[in-house]
């Protein structure tokens, strides 16, 4: 089914490559509408990860703030964890090992050295339940529009390291939500096969920018993009955009979920990706990084 939908949008020379399944594997993006109670969110995430794993997904990605969307900004500070400790991280390790999947843990609040703040952190666990990577969100969201006012810097300390994790499925570049608007981050990742963008986009910005930005990141990097999102109305009154999706290196949306809790699943085809990169060697044709400014 996924292959059929994909090939309808492809030029003739790529169709054969898209239908090759020798190296094909499945990935999944989980969509939630998380609330203020960590335990309840983990129960819902358990159900959705199990659904993703039962579909054959080898990589499962959770949305930003999957474990808590508090009633106020400081609620996440109250449940922050030290790296390697705490119930949220223990849950991620256990669920990854239980299903034998690589789990990309959207984002969770980890301790910051700045009082009253957290790091908004994406943790990756391998199929044995061991932590394989950590990425702290670099770009902190700011929006003042009408009645909407967001300033993540009030409670979050920004990260400063670009992170790419090597996996049996290729190199995976990690980013979170607002990072999506900064293409220089993705260029700094270098050679990546998959980009992950767990998010909690606002309904306002999401309607205008979510899909074009996601597709742009896939096209410019000739990479698959996995975009798990918060999607719906939350107990705290906030509305998030949702529309979790998985996009191929040609910019084709393979699967999506507009609203509500659920899972999107699609196949990653390394042979097809390699064919695109050989046919359109845009990554090899980059020159600006070698030019001198006048």
C-alpha positions in Angstrom: 0.0 0.0 0.0 2.8 2.4 0.9 4.7 1.6 -2.3 1.6 2.2 -4.4 0.9 5.6 -2.9 4.5 6.6 -3.3 5.0 5.6 -6.9 2.0 7.6 -8.0 4.1 10.7 -7.3 7.4 9.5 -8.8 9.0 10.0 -12.2 9.2 6.8 -14.2 13.0 6.2 -13.6 12.5 6.0 -9.8 9.5 3.7 -9.8 11.6 0.5 -10.2 13.9 1.6 -7.4 11.0 2.4 -5.1 9.6 -1.1 -5.6 12.8 -2.9 -4.7 12.4 -4.4 -1.2 15.7 -6.1 -0.5 16.8 -3.5 2.1 13.4 -2.2 3.0 12.5 -1.7 6.7 9.6 0.1 8.5 9.6 3.1 10.7 6.9 4.7 12.7 6.0 8.1 14.1 3.7 8.3 17.2 1.2 11.2 17.6 -0.2 12.1 21.0 -2.2 14.8 22.8 -0.2 14.6 26.0 -1.5 16.0 29.3 -0.1 17.1 32.7 0.3 13.6 34.3 3.4 11.7 33.4 2.0 8.3 34.3 -1.0 8.7 32.1 1.1 9.9 29.2 3.4 6.9 29.5 0.4 4.5 29.5 -0.8 6.0 26.3 2.7 6.0 24.8 3.0 2.3 25.7 -0.2 1.5 23.8 1.0 3.4 20.7 4.5 2.1 20.7 3.1 -1.5 20.9 0.9 -0.7 18.0 3.9 0.6 16.0 6.0 -2.4 16.9 3.2 -4.8 15.9 3.2 -3.2 12.5 6.8 -4.2 12.0 8.5 -0.8 12.7 12.2 -1.1 13.6 12.5 2.5 14.5 9.7 4.3 16.5 9.8 8.0 17.2 7.7 9.8 19.9 6.7 13.5 19.8 8.2 16.4 21.7 7.0 16.6 25.3 5.4 13.1 25.0 5.7 12.6 28.8 4.3 15.9 29.9 2.4 18.9 28.5 1.9 20.7 31.8 -0.8 23.1 32.9 1.9 25.8 33.1 5.5 26.1 31.7 7.2 25.3 35.0 5.4 21.9 35.4 8.1 20.2 33.3 10.8 21.6 35.6 9.1 19.8 38.5 9.4 16.4 36.8 12.9 16.9 35.3 15.3 14.0 35.5 19.1 13.5 35.7 20.5 11.8 32.6 20.4 8.0 33.2 17.9 8.2 36.1 14.2 8.5 36.5 10.9 6.8 35.6 10.6 8.4 32.1 14.1 7.2 31.0 13.5 3.8 32.6 10.3 3.4 30.7 12.0 4.3 27.4 14.8 1.7 28.0 12.3 -1.0 29.0 9.9 -0.4 26.1 12.8 -0.4 23.5 14.2 -3.7 24.9 10.8 -5.3 25.2 10.0 -4.8 21.5 13.5 -4.9 20.1 13.2 -1.5 18.5 15.2 1.7 18.3 13.2 4.2 20.2 13.6 7.9 19.6 12.2 9.6 22.7 10.8 12.8 21.3 11.8 15.1 24.1 11.9 14.9 27.9 12.9 17.4 30.5 16.5 16.8 31.9 18.3 18.8 34.5 19.9 22.0 33.6 22.7 23.8 35.6 20.5 26.9 35.5 18.0 27.1 38.3 14.4 26.9 37.2 15.3 25.6 33.7 15.6 22.2 32.0 17.2 20.8 28.9 14.6 19.8 26.3 16.2 16.5 25.4 15.8 13.8 22.7 17.2 10.5 23.9 17.7 7.5 21.6 17.6 3.9 22.9 18.8 0.9 20.9 17.0 -2.4 20.6 18.7 -3.7 23.8 17.4 -0.7 25.8 20.7 1.1 26.0 21.0 4.8 25.5 22.7 5.5 22.2 22.5 9.3 21.8 21.4 12.5 23.4 20.4 15.7 21.7 19.5 18.9 23.5 17.2 21.3 21.6 19.3 24.1 20.2 16.7 26.6 18.9 14.1 27.8 21.4 10.7 28.7 20.2 9.5 32.3 20.4 6.1 33.5 19.1 4.0 36.6 19.9 0.9 36.7 17.8 -2.5 37.8 19.0 -3.3 35.9 22.2 -0.5 33.4 21.7 2.8 34.1 23.5 5.5 31.5 23.7 9.1 32.0 25.0 10.8 28.6 25.7 13.9 30.4 26.9 12.0 31.2 30.2 12.2 27.6 31.3 14.7 25.9 28.9 18.4 26.1 28.5 19.4 25.7 24.8 21.8 23.0 23.6 24.8 23.7 21.5 25.8 20.3 19.9 24.7 18.9 16.5 24.0 15.2 17.0 24.0 12.3 14.4 23.6 8.8 15.7 24.9 5.8 13.8 22.5 2.9 13.7 22.1 -0.4 11.8 19.6 1.5 9.7 21.9 4.4 8.7 22.9 7.8 10.1 20.0 9.5 11.9 20.1 13.3 12.5 18.3 14.5 15.6 16.4 17.8 15.9 13.3 19.0 17.8 10.4 21.2 16.6 11.6 24.8 16.2 14.9 23.5 14.9 13.0 22.8 11.7 13.2 26.4 10.7 17.0 26.5 10.6 18.3 24.6 7.6 21.9 25.3 8.6 21.4 22.8 11.4 20.6 20.0 8.9 23.6 21.0 6.7 25.8 20.7 9.7 24.7 17.1 10.2 26.6 16.0 7.2 25.7 12.7 5.7 22.4 11.6 7.2 20.0 9.0 5.9 17.1 9.8 8.2 16.1 13.0 9.9 13.8 13.0 13.0 11.8 16.1 14.0 9.7 15.4 17.1 7.4 18.4 17.5 4.6 20.2 19.2 3.8 22.8 16.6 1.2 25.4 17.4 -2.0 25.2 15.3 -1.3 28.7 14.0 2.2 28.1 12.6 1.5 24.5 11.7 -1.3 25.3 9.3 1.0 27.6 7.4 4.4 26.1 7.6 4.5 22.5 8.9 4.3 20.5 5.7 6.4 22.8 3.4 9.2 22.9 6.0 9.2 19.1 6.5 9.2 18.4 2.8 12.0 21.0 2.3 14.2 19.3 4.8 13.7 15.9 3.1 14.3 17.2 -0.4 17.4 19.3 0.4 19.0 16.5 2.4 17.8 13.7 0.1 16.8 12.0 3.3 13.8 10.4 4.9 12.1 12.6 7.5 10.2 11.1 10.5 8.0 13.8 12.1 6.1 12.6 15.2 3.9 15.4 16.6 1.6 16.5 19.4 -1.8 16.8 17.7 -5.1 18.0 19.2 -6.5 19.9 22.2 -4.7 19.6 25.5 -5.9 19.8 29.1 -4.0 23.1 29.5 -6.0 24.7 26.7 -3.3 24.6 24.1 -4.0 23.3 20.6 -1.2 21.6 18.7 -1.2 21.1 14.9 -0.5 17.3 14.7 -0.2 16.0 11.1 2.5 13.6 12.0 4.1 12.3 8.8 6.9 10.3 7.2 8.5 11.8 4.0 10.8 10.1 1.5 13.9 11.7 -0.1 11.9 12.8 -3.1 9.6 14.8 -0.9 6.7 12.4 -1.1 4.5 12.1 2.0 4.3 8.3 2.6 1.9 8.4 5.5 0.3 11.1 7.8 -2.2 11.5 10.6 -4.0 14.9 10.7 -5.3 14.8 14.3 -5.6 12.7 17.5 -3.6 9.9 19.0 -2.2 7.3 16.7 0.7 6.0 14.6 1.9 6.5 11.1 4.0 3.8 9.5 6.1 3.8 6.3 8.9 1.9 4.6 12.4 3.2 4.3 14.1 1.9 1.2 17.9 2.5 1.1 18.2 1.3 -2.5 15.7 3.9 -3.6 17.4 6.6 -1.6 20.8 5.7 -3.2 19.2 5.8 -6.6 17.9 9.3 -6.0 21.3 10.5 -4.7 23.1 9.1 -7.8 20.5 10.5 -10.2 20.4 14.0 -8.5 23.8 14.4 -6.8 22.9 17.7 -5.1 24.7 16.9 -1.9 28.0 16.3 -3.9 27.4 19.5 -5.9 27.4 21.9 -2.9 30.0 24.6 -3.3 29.2 27.4 -0.8 31.1 25.7 2.0 34.3 25.9 0.0 33.9 29.5 -1.3 35.5 32.5 0.4 33.4 35.5 1.3 34.3 38.7 -0.6 
